Amino acid sequence: MTQGDQEPLDYSRDLYTHLIKCQVYIYQHVDRSKGERKCGFGRVKEKKRKSLEEKKRRNNNH
């Protein structure tokens, strides 16, 4: 095998290990009841989480 053939394999393996690390991290650190275990989309989740917190605050204020 030449180096050109090896590069995609190394890249995909690094990406795969990164995804596993990310999933493990999210699984350990994110509230499991929300079911947010997918890698990426951090900004979207932050927005959703903030909106949920705002709703909770509004409900508590009433």
N, C-alpha and C positions, 0 to 999 in steps of 0.2 A: 504493500500500500504506500502511496506517496503522501506527502504532507497535505496536499490539496484534498485528498480523500479523508484524511483524519480530522481536518478542522471542523466540518459540520458535526461529526460525532462528538468531539470535545465540546463544541458549543451547545449541542442539544443536551449533553449530559450535565453541563454546568447549569443550563437553564432548568433542567429537571430537578437537580439537587436544590437550586434556588427556590423553585416552586414548593418543594417538600419542606424546606426550612421555613418558607413564608407561611405555608399552611399550618405547620406545627406552631409557629409563633402566634398566628391568629387564633388557632384553636386554644392555645394556652392563655392568651391575654384578652380575648374578646368574650363578652358575655355569651355563653352558648345558647341561651334562650332566644337570642336574636338571630341565630343561625348564620352569622357572618363568618364563614370559614374560607371563602374564596380569596385568592390572592389578587391584589390590585384593587382598583376602584376605591382607594382610601378616601379621596375627597368626597365622593358621592356618599359614602357611609358617614363621614363626618357631618355632612349637611343633614342627612336623615337623623343622625343621633342628636344634633343640635335642635332640629325641629321637634323631635320627640321630647327633649328636655323642656323646650318652650311650652309644649302642650301640657306637660305635667305641671309646670309652674302655674300656667293659667288655671288648670283644674284645681290646684291647691289654693289659689287666691280666691276662687269663687266660694 
